[in-house]
Amino acid sequence: MRYISTRGTAPTLDFAEVTLAGLASDGGLYMPEHWPQFSSAEIAAMRGLPYAELAARVMQPFVGECLTPDRLRELCEQAYGRFAHSAVTPLKQLDESQWLLELFHGPTLAFKDVALQMLGLLFEEFLAREDGKLTIVGATSGDTGSAAIDAVAGLDRVEIFMLHPKGRVSDVQRRQMTTPSEANVHALSVTGHFDDCQARVKDMFNDFDFRDGVRLAGVNSINWARVLAQVVYYFTSAVALGAPHRKVSFTVPTGNFGDIFAGYIARKIGLPIDKLVVATNQNDILHRCLTTGKYIPDGVIPSISPSMDIQVSSNFERVLFDAY
C-alpha cells in the first residue's frame, strides 16, 4: 500500500514512512492510493475473534509489506494487553436497539488509548530498523496528550512535546501530562484554545528546515496510523451486532473529525454502516457545514467537553479529498 498527500505535491510513501512522517511535507494529510475491500465472508469470519487478532486483520491491507502478519499481530497483542477489559472496547446495551461502545478501558481512560498504544509501538518498531530518533509534537485538548505521553514515555528513540491550551483541559488530564518523570516527556501550556495549539504544530511541520532538523512526527489524528487503529472498533462492534448481515449506524461525538472519519474508512472498505451521525456541542462548525455547505469558523466556546471544542477539524480535509 502506498500513500499520497491530500494536497498532491508530497512524496508518495509506504506505511512505515507515513507513520513516522505524520503530516505530509506539502501541509496535506496522507491517504491510501486505493481502498482495500473486505468481503462479506471475510467480515463474517471476524466474529468471535480476540480484539488483537481482529485488529491485525483489519490493519494488514494498509500496512502492506512493512510488517509481516505475525509481527503485526504481536504488536496488537502487546498494545491491547494493557487494557482493563478483556474485550478492549466492550459494548453495553442501552435498550432493544441502542448500544454504547465503551472506549475508556485504556491506561489513561481516554478513547485515544486505543490508537496511541499501538502508535507508540509502531514508532519504536520502525525507528529501530534504521537506528533513528524522532521528535513528536502534538496539540491536545487533553486526552490525546495524556494518552500519547503514556504510550511513549520512557522510549529511547522518541522525544515528545505536547501543547495544550492553558486552563482548558481537565485537571486529571493536566496532571497526567505534567507529572510523568521520564526525561523524554515535555508538556507545554499555551495561552489560547486548541486551534491555536494545532496551528503552532502545523507551523512547525511547515518549517521544513526545523521539521527535518529535529525529525518531527505527529500523534494527532493527522497521523494516518492513528486513524487506522481507530477503524478496528467499528469492525468489532458491528460484527458483534450482526454484521455483515445487519447494518449498523454510529453516532460519534466529534471535534477534530478523526474518530468519525475512522468510521468513514470502515464503510469505504466494506463494513455495512448505514449512517454516521456527527454529534457536536456548541462548537458546531461541522453541523453548520453539513447543513449549509459553508465551512466558516466562528470562535471556540469552552465547554466541559474540551476534545469537541474545535473549529478547524483537520480530518475533514481527508473527506473532501476522497469526495473529489
KATA-V303109 format. One record per run of one state. SS is the DSSP state (@ for helix, = for strand, . for the rest). FROM is the first residue (numbers start at 1). LEN is the number of residues. If there is no record, write none. Layout:
ss = (SS;SS)
from = (FROM;FROM)
len = (LEN;LEN)
This chain:
ss = (.;=;.;=;.;@;.;=;.;@;.;@;.;@;.;=;.;=;.;@;.;=;.;@;.;=;.;@;.;=;.;@;.;@;.;=;.;@;.;=;.;@;.;=;.;@;.;@;.;@;.)
from = (1;3;6;13;14;15;22;30;33;40;45;51;67;69;81;91;94;99;102;113;131;134;141;143;153;158;166;171;179;185;191;194;207;208;215;216;218;224;241;248;254;258;269;273;280;285;293;306;309;316;324)
len = (2;3;7;1;1;7;8;3;7;5;6;16;2;12;10;3;5;3;11;18;3;7;2;10;5;8;5;8;6;6;3;13;1;7;1;2;6;17;7;6;4;11;4;7;5;8;13;3;7;8;1)
